[in-house]
């Protein structure tokens, strides 16, 4: 008789635990809409912001803000340093790792000003930029757009064709810096 009571008690306990687990939805939310406690993944205080990729995105708060007069672009079509290139304005998008810029909207034509300051990011060095000539910039962008990593020589690499720019009064690019990301 004792073994029957133990078996019944075990079945009741398993049923109770199983029913409680079945009532939980994804991320620890219960089926009735109430929260399930600390099992839910953490979200940034502002909900992840523009481009939120879901509960797994943790960008550390609000999207980055560029200094006045600075713009992020993603180059889409390179012609040559003299005639310019086509690029989209890039907006910050929250990813599981951090904020990353991606081009959005229609492409615009950009041209480098005479004497433009051009800097490319060096491999594995997020804050280290190296000045290059217009010709070297042209070869670099062309190689990255074609995914021809043989054309992109060390110490440089391809990082999504995203650049931070400033423009002069005519709209030509005065400074352009490649944005490094892993």
Secondary structure as UniProt FT lines:
FT   HELIX           2..22
FT   HELIX           26..28
FT   TURN            31..32
FT   HELIX           37..39
FT   TURN            45..48
FT   TURN            50..51
FT   TURN            55..56
FT   TURN            68..69
FT   STRAND          70..80
FT   TURN            81..83
FT   STRAND          84..94
FT   STRAND          99..110
FT   STRAND          112..122
FT   TURN            123..124
FT   TURN            126..127
FT   STRAND          129..131
FT   HELIX           134..145
FT   TURN            146..147
FT   TURN            149..151
FT   TURN            154..155
FT   STRAND          162..167
FT   TURN            169..170
FT   STRAND          173..178
//
